[in-house]
Amino acid sequence: METVPYSHLEKGTFLIATPEVDSGIFFRGVLLLCEHSSSGSFGIVINKNLDLELPEEILSIEQLNNPRVEIRAGGPVQTSQMMLIHTSESIPEQTIEICEGVHLGGDLQFLQEAITTESGPQMRLCFGYAGWQAGQLEREFLDGGWYLYPASSEDIFETPPDRLWQTLLRKLGGRYATLSMIPDDPSLN
């Protein structure tokens, strides 16, 4: 008997793009839902690497001593805005906990300290985000645009970004696991 799929749109949920989403940043995208309410929602794409040179006053490569810092394309809205997703609990007044061990937020001083400390927190610098108006995300979900899965620190920080989409589908099991084997370009099948 197949288990009932996770179906709760709430903060701390992964939005996993269905195979029907076949282009753009959401193609095989995994988003971390950071806020969901009756007035709207926002999330951050966490599995799309971004090759980007940051201004020296934000991040100097010579200062980057924390090997657990990675840069991601966070979404199509305000792509010049940087969002910090990290494992640090040291600044609760500046952050919100998205799920256990995963925090969003922090100021420039926190960022500088986190990247220059070899034992600093795991961190994703995400540029941009995804946003939905009231009811829009619910409609997309009901129309079959997203699969849902509870977010975890392990999946965000330990699973390679290019394998996250497939990994989460396999965790969902059943027909979802089968979908994880679809090649990026079905014409190559």
C-alpha positions as CSV (number, residue, x, y, z in Angstrom):
1,M,0.0,0.0,0.0
2,E,1.4,3.4,-1.0
3,T,1.6,6.0,1.7
4,V,-0.3,9.2,1.5
5,P,2.0,11.9,0.1
6,Y,2.9,14.9,2.3
7,S,0.4,17.7,1.5
8,H,1.0,20.5,3.9
9,L,1.9,23.9,2.5
10,E,3.7,25.5,5.5
11,K,7.0,27.0,6.4
12,G,9.7,24.4,6.4
13,T,8.3,22.4,3.4
14,F,10.2,21.6,0.3
15,L,8.4,22.4,-3.0
16,I,9.7,19.9,-5.5
17,A,9.0,20.9,-9.2
18,T,7.0,18.3,-11.1
19,P,8.5,17.0,-14.4
20,E,5.9,19.2,-16.2
21,V,7.9,22.2,-15.1
22,D,10.3,22.0,-18.0
23,S,12.2,25.3,-18.2
24,G,13.7,28.2,-16.3
25,I,15.0,28.3,-12.7
26,F,12.2,26.0,-11.6
27,F,13.2,23.1,-13.9
28,R,13.9,20.3,-11.5
29,G,13.9,22.9,-8.8
30,V,13.6,22.4,-5.1
31,L,12.4,25.4,-3.1
32,L,12.5,25.9,0.7
33,L,9.1,27.4,1.7
34,C,10.1,30.2,4.1
35,E,6.7,31.7,4.7
36,H,3.1,30.7,3.9
37,S,0.0,32.6,5.0
38,S,-3.4,33.7,3.8
39,S,-1.7,36.9,2.4
40,G,0.9,35.0,0.3
41,S,4.1,32.9,0.3
42,F,7.8,33.1,-0.4
43,G,10.4,30.5,-0.9
44,I,14.0,30.1,-1.9
45,V,15.4,27.8,-4.6
46,I,18.2,25.8,-2.9
47,N,19.5,23.5,-5.6
48,K,20.7,25.8,-8.3
49,N,24.3,26.7,-8.1
50,L,25.3,30.3,-9.1
51,D,28.7,31.2,-10.4
52,L,29.0,34.8,-9.2
53,E,31.7,37.3,-8.3
54,L,30.6,39.2,-5.1
55,P,31.7,42.7,-4.4
56,E,34.8,42.9,-2.3
57,E,33.0,44.7,0.6
58,I,30.6,41.8,0.9
59,L,32.9,38.8,0.3
60,S,36.5,38.7,-0.5
61,I,37.8,35.3,-1.7
62,E,40.9,35.8,0.3
63,Q,38.8,36.1,3.4
64,L,36.7,33.0,2.6
65,N,37.9,30.4,5.2
66,N,34.6,28.6,5.8
67,P,34.5,25.7,3.4
68,R,30.7,25.3,4.0
69,V,29.6,28.4,2.2
70,E,28.0,28.0,-1.2
71,I,26.2,30.4,-3.5
72,R,22.8,29.6,-5.0
73,A,20.3,31.2,-7.4
74,G,17.4,31.7,-5.0
75,G,14.7,32.6,-7.4
76,P,13.4,35.0,-10.1
77,V,12.3,37.9,-7.9
78,Q,14.9,40.5,-6.8
79,T,17.9,38.5,-8.0
80,S,20.3,41.1,-6.6
81,Q,18.9,40.6,-3.1
82,M,21.0,38.1,-1.0
83,M,19.2,35.8,1.5
84,L,21.2,33.8,4.0
85,I,20.2,30.3,4.9
86,H,22.4,28.8,7.6
87,T,22.8,26.5,10.6
88,S,23.8,29.2,13.1
89,E,21.7,29.7,16.2
90,S,23.9,32.6,17.5
91,I,21.7,35.5,16.3
92,P,18.1,34.5,17.1
93,E,17.0,38.2,17.1
94,Q,18.0,38.5,13.4
95,T,16.8,35.2,12.1
96,I,13.7,33.0,11.8
97,E,13.9,29.2,12.1
98,I,12.5,27.6,8.9
99,C,12.8,24.1,10.1
100,E,14.9,22.3,12.8
101,G,18.5,23.5,12.4
102,V,17.8,25.8,9.4
103,H,17.7,29.6,9.8
104,L,17.0,32.5,7.5
105,G,18.5,35.9,8.0
106,G,21.5,37.7,9.4
107,D,23.3,41.0,8.9
108,L,26.5,41.9,7.1
109,Q,28.6,41.5,10.3
110,F,27.2,38.0,10.8
111,L,28.0,37.1,7.2
112,Q,31.5,38.4,7.4
113,E,32.2,36.5,10.7
114,A,30.6,33.3,9.3
115,I,32.6,33.2,6.1
116,T,36.0,34.1,7.7
117,T,35.8,31.5,10.4
118,E,37.0,28.1,9.3
119,S,34.5,26.4,11.7
120,G,31.7,28.7,10.8
121,P,28.1,27.5,10.1
122,Q,27.0,25.8,7.0
123,M,25.6,28.6,4.8
124,R,23.9,29.2,1.5
125,L,24.0,32.7,0.0
126,C,20.9,32.7,-2.2
127,F,20.3,35.5,-4.7
128,G,16.6,36.2,-5.3
129,Y,13.5,34.4,-4.2
130,A,10.2,33.1,-5.4
131,G,7.0,34.8,-4.3
132,W,3.3,34.0,-4.6
133,Q,0.2,36.2,-4.0
134,A,-2.6,35.0,-1.7
135,G,-3.9,31.7,-3.0
136,Q,-1.5,31.4,-5.9
137,L,0.8,28.7,-4.4
138,E,-2.3,26.7,-3.4
139,R,-3.6,26.8,-7.0
140,E,-0.2,25.8,-8.4
141,F,0.0,22.8,-5.9
142,L,-3.6,21.7,-6.7
143,D,-2.9,22.0,-10.4
144,G,0.0,19.5,-10.0
145,G,2.9,21.9,-10.2
146,W,4.6,20.9,-7.0
147,Y,5.2,17.9,-4.9
148,L,5.8,18.5,-1.1
149,Y,8.2,17.0,1.3
150,P,9.2,18.1,4.9
151,A,12.5,20.1,4.7
152,S,15.5,19.1,6.7
153,S,18.9,20.5,7.4
154,E,20.5,17.3,6.1
155,D,18.9,17.6,2.7
156,I,19.7,21.4,2.4
157,F,23.3,21.2,3.5
158,E,24.5,17.6,2.9
159,T,22.8,16.5,-0.4
160,P,24.7,17.8,-3.5
161,P,22.4,20.4,-5.2
162,D,22.5,18.6,-8.5
163,R,21.1,15.4,-6.9
164,L,18.6,17.0,-4.5
165,W,15.6,16.8,-6.9
166,Q,16.1,13.1,-7.6
167,T,16.9,12.3,-3.9
168,L,13.7,13.9,-2.6
169,L,11.6,12.1,-5.2
170,R,13.2,8.8,-4.2
171,K,12.4,9.6,-0.6
172,L,8.8,10.1,-1.5
173,G,8.8,6.6,-2.9
174,G,6.4,4.8,-5.3
175,R,5.6,6.6,-8.5
176,Y,7.7,9.6,-7.4
177,A,10.8,7.4,-7.2
178,T,10.2,6.3,-10.8
179,L,10.0,10.0,-11.9
180,S,13.4,10.6,-10.4
181,M,14.9,8.5,-13.2
182,I,13.6,10.7,-16.0
183,P,16.6,12.1,-17.9
184,D,17.0,15.9,-18.0
185,D,16.4,15.8,-21.8
186,P,13.7,13.1,-22.4
187,S,14.7,13.0,-26.1
188,L,17.9,11.3,-25.1
189,N,15.8,8.4,-23.6
